[in-house]
Amino acid sequence: MLCFLAYIPTCVVGQIRYSIPEEMKKGSFVGNVAQDLGLDIKRLRSGRARIVTGDNVKYIELQSETGILVVGKRIDREEICAEITPCSFTFDIILENPIELHPVTVSIQDQNDNAPQILYPVQTEGSLVAELVPRSADVGYLVSKVVAIDMDSGQNAWLSYKLQKATDRALFEVGAQNGEIKTVRQITDKDIVKHRLTVVVEDNGQPSRSATVTVNVAVADSFPEVISEFTVTTDPNYNDNLTFYLILGLVTVSVLFIFVLIAIISVKICKWRQQRYFYKSAANLPVIPYYPPVYADGTLQHVHNYEMCGTTDSRMSDLKFVRPYSQNTLMNVSRAGTMQREKREQMDTDVTSEVRLFNDLLAQW
């Protein structure tokens, strides 16, 4: 037990260490500091025990009522330590009255939570990469090498390689430890140009995780021969999806066009019906004669009547004003019109009689 009493009344009472696996759930048990440090629960309460210092306080929580440490946040070893091995973090538990400091170290055990990642050959969609092997290649010719890494540590990061599928298993092999692809025998003229190898990369964790990579190999002496054999094939699912979306778009546009056409026709029919109804209603309306108003009061005291006399020469035109209309004037005009109409009818009757008399005289003659 080491105590610093000269300048700071702080006493480093004891240090404890815990080891936990990564990826533990929040609230999982880490350790009982009250039991491991020999502290009484009442002392933890009265001393206001709490975690201080360190940047990793958020990962561990202290239950002062019970003296138990629990996981406060999901712990990912790769996030905290990256490639550093071993991985651990430290924090302090402090108590007051008197002040006590208890350092706590938590070691994180790596779990096999990451699968291998393929670095080479790069897998790209829509393009094809092939390794070229001449037909004159000897036995053990290095064709290519599969490169992979694992983010885990220790034995979980140990990788092994094996050939899962091959067009000709008797021609190629894969190194179990280094991922090197080499020829097993001499290449003959009977060997085909295009070869496809499927390599599985597996780690040493429990349970193990794996990744798969496809390596294309072209056995040829000239580049044009390779091009004629290796053609990029389009994924049939892509064509099916494209056809489906094209048909869906065409159907959508057609339905919208039909709806718009029906709406236009409906509007036209409604307008036509309204016009017919208006015309029929207008034909049944009574005709109300219009008489010009006589303004007894106001700015226009009288309604003036005038006659327009025009000639072919506009300069000889004349405008004749007549006295203003009144109620008596309108009555006199109406009576004068009636008398003129009766006089005209009488004259027509006299002329007709004279014509008949003349015709009778001609007939007697």
C-alpha positions in Angstrom: 0.0 0.0 0.0 1.5 3.3 -1.2 0.3 6.6 0.5 1.2 10.1 -0.5 0.6 12.2 2.7 3.2 15.0 2.3 1.5 17.4 -0.1 -1.8 15.8 -1.2 -3.9 13.8 1.2 -4.4 11.0 -1.3 -3.8 7.3 -0.7 -3.5 4.7 -3.5 -4.9 1.8 -1.6 -5.0 -1.0 -4.2 -5.1 -1.8 -7.9 -7.2 -4.4 -9.6 -7.4 -5.9 -13.1 -10.3 -7.4 -15.0 -10.4 -9.2 -18.3 -13.5 -9.2 -20.4 -14.4 -10.2 -24.0 -15.3 -7.6 -26.5 -18.8 -7.1 -27.9 -20.4 -7.5 -24.4 -23.9 -6.1 -24.1 -24.7 -3.0 -22.1 -25.2 -3.8 -18.4 -23.1 -7.0 -18.5 -21.1 -7.8 -15.3 -17.4 -6.8 -15.3 -16.4 -7.2 -11.6 -17.2 -6.5 -7.9 -14.9 -3.8 -6.7 -16.3 -3.8 -3.2 -15.4 -7.5 -2.8 -12.1 -7.4 -4.7 -10.8 -4.3 -2.8 -12.2 -5.3 0.5 -14.4 -2.3 0.9 -17.7 -2.1 2.8 -20.8 -1.0 0.9 -21.4 1.7 3.5 -17.9 3.0 2.8 -18.7 3.2 -0.9 -21.9 5.2 -0.2 -20.4 7.5 2.4 -17.3 8.1 0.2 -19.4 8.8 -2.9 -17.5 6.3 -4.9 -17.3 7.1 -8.6 -15.1 6.6 -11.7 -12.8 9.5 -12.7 -10.0 10.2 -15.2 -9.4 8.4 -18.5 -11.0 8.8 -21.8 -12.8 5.4 -21.6 -15.0 6.1 -18.7 -18.1 5.8 -20.9 -17.4 2.1 -21.4 -17.6 1.1 -17.7 -20.2 2.2 -15.1 -20.0 1.8 -11.3 -23.1 0.9 -9.2 -22.2 2.5 -5.9 -25.1 0.9 -4.2 -23.7 -2.6 -4.8 -20.0 -1.9 -5.7 -20.4 -3.7 -9.1 -18.8 -2.6 -12.4 -21.0 -3.1 -15.5 -20.5 -2.4 -19.2 -21.9 1.1 -20.0 -21.4 0.9 -23.8 -20.7 -1.8 -26.4 -16.9 -2.4 -26.4 -15.2 -3.0 -29.7 -11.6 -3.9 -29.5 -10.8 -2.7 -33.0 -12.3 0.7 -32.2 -10.4 1.2 -29.0 -7.0 -0.3 -29.8 -6.9 -0.9 -33.6 -3.9 -3.1 -34.2 -2.4 -2.7 -30.7 -2.0 -6.0 -28.8 -2.7 -6.6 -26.0 -5.7 -4.2 -25.7 -6.7 -2.6 -22.4 -7.8 0.7 -20.8 -7.5 2.1 -17.3 -9.6 4.3 -15.0 -9.7 5.2 -11.3 -12.3 4.7 -8.6 -12.1 7.5 -6.1 -13.6 7.7 -2.6 -13.9 10.8 -0.3 -13.4 11.4 3.4 -10.7 10.2 3.4 -9.7 10.3 -0.2 -8.8 6.9 -1.7 -7.7 6.2 -5.2 -8.1 2.7 -6.7 -6.7 2.2 -10.3 -8.6 -0.4 -12.3 -7.4 -1.9 -15.6 -9.7 -3.7 -18.0 -8.2 -6.0 -20.6 -10.3 -6.7 -23.7 -10.1 -10.2 -25.2 -10.4 -10.3 -28.9 -13.4 -12.1 -30.4 -13.7 -13.4 -33.9 -16.2 -10.7 -35.0 -14.5 -9.8 -38.3 -14.4 -11.8 -41.5 -11.3 -11.6 -43.8 -11.1 -8.8 -46.3 -9.8 -9.4 -49.8 -7.3 -6.8 -51.0 -6.3 -8.5 -54.3 -7.5 -9.4 -56.8 -10.1 -6.5 -56.7 -13.6 -7.6 -57.4 -15.4 -5.2 -59.7 -18.8 -5.4 -61.2 -19.1 -4.9 -64.9 -15.4 -5.4 -65.7 -13.3 -8.5 -65.9 -9.7 -8.9 -64.8 -7.7 -12.0 -65.9 -4.2 -13.2 -65.1 -2.3 -14.1 -68.3 -0.3 -17.3 -68.3 1.8 -18.2 -71.4 1.5 -21.7 -72.8 5.2 -22.1 -72.4 5.0 -21.7 -68.6 6.9 -24.3 -66.5 5.7 -26.2 -63.5 5.4 -24.0 -60.5 4.8 -20.8 -62.5 3.4 -18.1 -60.3 0.1 -17.1 -61.8 -1.2 -14.7 -59.1 -1.5 -14.3 -55.3 -4.6 -13.7 -53.2 -4.0 -11.0 -50.6 -6.3 -10.7 -47.6 -6.3 -9.3 -44.1 -8.3 -9.8 -40.9 -9.0 -6.9 -38.5 -9.0 -9.3 -35.5 -5.9 -10.0 -33.5 -4.0 -13.1 -32.4 -5.0 -16.5 -33.7 -8.3 -15.0 -34.9 -6.3 -13.1 -37.6 -4.4 -16.2 -38.9 -5.6 -16.8 -42.4 -5.5 -19.9 -44.6 -6.3 -20.3 -48.3 -7.7 -23.2 -50.2 -9.0 -23.8 -53.8 -12.7 -24.4 -53.6 -13.6 -24.6 -57.4 -11.5 -24.7 -60.6 -12.1 -25.3 -64.2 -9.2 -27.7 -64.2 -8.0 -28.7 -60.7 -5.1 -30.7 -62.2 -3.5 -27.5 -63.6 -3.5 -25.0 -60.6 -3.0 -25.1 -56.9 -3.2 -22.5 -54.1 -0.7 -22.1 -51.2 -2.5 -22.8 -47.9 -0.5 -20.2 -46.0 0.5 -17.5 -48.6 -2.4 -17.6 -51.1 -0.1 -18.0 -54.1 -1.6 -19.6 -57.2 0.9 -21.7 -59.2 0.8 -24.2 -62.1 1.0 -27.9 -61.1 1.9 -29.3 -64.5 3.1 -28.3 -67.9 0.5 -26.5 -70.1 -0.4 -28.4 -73.3 -2.2 -27.3 -76.5 -5.3 -29.2 -75.3 -5.8 -26.9 -72.3 -8.6 -24.4 -72.8 -7.9 -20.6 -72.7 -10.4 -19.5 -70.1 -10.1 -20.7 -66.5 -12.0 -19.7 -63.4 -10.7 -20.3 -59.9 -12.6 -19.8 -56.7 -10.4 -19.4 -53.6 -11.7 -19.4 -50.0 -9.9 -17.4 -47.3 -10.6 -18.6 -43.8 -9.5 -17.3 -40.4 -8.5 -19.3 -37.3 -11.3 -18.1 -35.0 -14.0 -20.1 -33.3 -16.3 -20.2 -35.1 -14.2 -19.4 -38.2 -15.2 -16.7 -40.7 -14.4 -16.8 -44.4 -14.4 -14.8 -47.6 -14.5 -15.9 -51.2 -12.7 -14.5 -54.3 -12.8 -15.4 -57.9 -9.6 -15.4 -60.0 -9.8 -15.5 -63.8 -6.9 -17.0 -65.6 -6.2 -16.9 -69.4 -3.9 -19.4 -70.9 -2.7 -17.8 -74.1 0.3 -16.4 -75.9 -1.4 -13.4 -77.5 -3.7 -10.7 -76.2 -6.3 -10.9 -79.0 -6.9 -14.6 -78.2 -7.7 -13.6 -74.6 -10.2 -10.9 -75.8 -12.0 -13.4 -78.0 -12.5 -15.8 -75.0 -13.1 -13.4 -72.2 -16.3 -11.4 -72.8 -18.1 -9.5 -70.1 -21.6 -11.0 -69.7 -24.4 -8.9 -68.5 -26.2 -10.0 -65.4 -29.7 -11.4 -66.5 -31.2 -10.0 -63.3 -30.2 -6.5 -64.4 -32.0 -7.0 -67.7 -35.1 -8.3 -66.0 -35.2 -5.4 -63.6 -34.7 -2.9 -66.5 -37.5 -4.5 -68.5 -39.8 -4.4 -65.5 -39.1 -0.7 -64.8 -39.6 0.2 -68.5 -43.0 -1.7 -68.5 -44.0 -0.1 -65.2 -43.1 3.4 -66.6 -45.1 2.8 -69.8 -48.1 1.6 -67.9 -48.0 4.6 -65.6 -47.8 7.1 -68.4 -50.6 5.4 -70.3 -52.9 5.4 -67.2 -52.2 9.1 -66.6 -52.9 9.9 -70.3 -56.2 8.1 -70.1 -57.2 9.9 -66.9 -56.3 13.3 -68.4 -58.3 12.5 -71.6 -61.4 11.5 -69.6 -61.1 14.7 -67.5 -61.0 16.8 -70.7 -64.0 15.0 -72.3 -65.9 15.4 -69.0 -65.3 19.1 -68.9 -66.3 19.5 -72.5 -69.6 17.6 -72.0 -70.4 19.7 -68.9 -69.9 23.0 -70.8 -72.0 21.7 -73.7 -74.8 20.8 -71.3 -74.7 24.2 -69.6 -74.9 26.0 -72.9 -77.9 24.0 -74.0 -79.6 24.6 -70.7 -78.9 28.3 -71.0 -80.2 28.5 -74.6 -83.4 26.7 -73.6 -83.9 28.9 -70.6 -83.3 32.1 -72.6 -85.9 31.1 -75.2 -88.6 30.9 -72.5 -87.8 34.2 -70.9 -90.5 37.0 -71.4 -89.5 40.0 -73.6 -89.7 43.2 -71.6 -89.9 46.3 -73.7 -87.5 49.1 -72.9 -88.6 52.7 -72.6 -86.1 55.4 -72.3 -86.1 57.0 -68.9 -87.1 60.5 -68.4 -84.9 62.2 -65.9 -86.9 64.7 -64.0 -84.1 65.4 -61.7 -80.3 65.1 -62.0 -77.7 66.3 -64.4 -79.5 65.1 -67.6 -82.8 67.1 -67.4 -84.1 66.2 -70.9 -83.7 63.5 -73.5 -82.9 65.1 -76.9 -84.0 63.6 -80.2 -82.2 64.3 -83.4 -82.2 63.3 -87.1 -79.2 62.6 -89.1 -79.3 63.6 -92.8 -76.4 62.4 -94.8 -75.4 62.7 -98.5 -72.7 61.1 -100.6 -70.6 64.1 -99.8 -69.8 64.1 -96.1 -69.3 67.8 -96.1 -73.0 68.3 -97.1 -74.2 66.3 -94.1 -76.6 68.0 -91.7 -77.7 67.3 -88.2 -81.2 68.4 -87.2 -82.1 68.7 -83.6 -85.7 68.4 -82.4 -87.2 69.6 -79.2 -86.6 67.5 -76.1 -88.8 64.5 -75.3 -91.4 64.7 -72.5 -94.2 62.4 -71.6 -96.6 64.4 -73.7 -94.2 64.3 -76.6 -94.0 60.5 -76.4 -97.8 60.3 -76.5 -98.1 62.7 -79.4 -95.5 60.7 -81.4 -97.3 57.5 -80.7 -100.6 59.0 -81.9 -99.0 60.5 -85.0 -97.5 57.2 -85.9 -100.9 55.5 -85.6 -102.6 58.2 -87.8 -99.9 57.9 -90.4 -100.3 54.1 -90.5 -104.1 54.5 -91.0 -103.7 57.1 -93.7 -101.3 54.9 -95.6 -103.7 51.9 -95.4 -106.5 54.2 -96.8 -104.3 55.3 -99.7 -103.4 51.7 -100.5 -107.1 50.9 -100.6 -108.0 53.8 -102.9 -105.2 52.9 -105.3 -106.4 49.3 -105.4 -109.9 50.4 -106.2 -108.7 52.7 -109.1 -106.6 49.9 -110.6 -109.6 47.6 -110.6 -111.8 50.2 -112.2 -109.2 50.8 -114.9 -109.0 47.1 -115.7 -112.8 46.9 -116.0 -112.9 49.7 -118.6 -110.1 48.1 -120.6 -112.1 44.9 -120.6 -115.2 46.6 -121.9 -113.3 48.4 -124.6 
